[in-house]
Amino acid sequence: MVAILSLLALVAVLIVGLYGTSLALRTARQPAVVLAYESGTLLQQHAVSRYHTRWYAITVLFLAFDMEMIFMYPWAVVVADMGAKAVVEMFGFLLVLLVGVTYVWREGALRWT
């Protein structure tokens, strides 16, 4: 019981210490309620203007190939035990990923010029 209480006291001291350090080191003394919070500094540019829209399509492409690799390796281990059902399910999964890759291709994310 003493160990749990001392651990809770240590956590409370750490939390109060972190909040106190944050208050002491912050750069903006007046809270900007209507602006996006960015580590206490004022924004230098608009949030939407930071990234070009083509990067969203490239992100979809990355996620498609990333998900493929995440699920293909464990599938390769159990496909012999599960049989044809596992093969059909994997091709269905790959078909869903192919829809994402086709979307990215039609959006022109694969053109670099």
C-alpha positions, 0 to 999 in steps of 0.5 A, a space after each residue: 500500500 505504501 508503495 502504491 501511495 508513494 508511486 502516486 505521489 511521485 507521479 503527481 510531483 512529476 505532472 506538477 513539475 512538467 506543467 510548471 516547467 511548461 509555464 516557465 519556458 513558454 514563449 507566448 505569455 498571452 494565450 492565442 485562443 483562436 489560433 492553432 497551438 504550435 508549441 507556444 509560438 505564433 503561426 508562420 503560415 496557414 495550416 492548409 498551405 503547408 502541404 501540396 495536395 499531391 502528397 495525399 495521393 502519394 500517402 494513399 499509395 504508401 499506405 497501400 503498399 505498407 498494408 500489403 507488406 504488413 499482412 502478406 508476411 503473416 499470411 505466408 506463414 499460415 497459408 499452407 495450414 488454411 488452404 484455398 480459403 486463405 488464398 481467396 481472402 488474400 486476393 480479395 484484400 489485394 483487390 481492395 489495395 488495387 482500388 487504392 493504387 488505381 485511384 492514385 494512378 488516375 490522380 496522377 501521383 505516379 507522374 513525377 514531371 
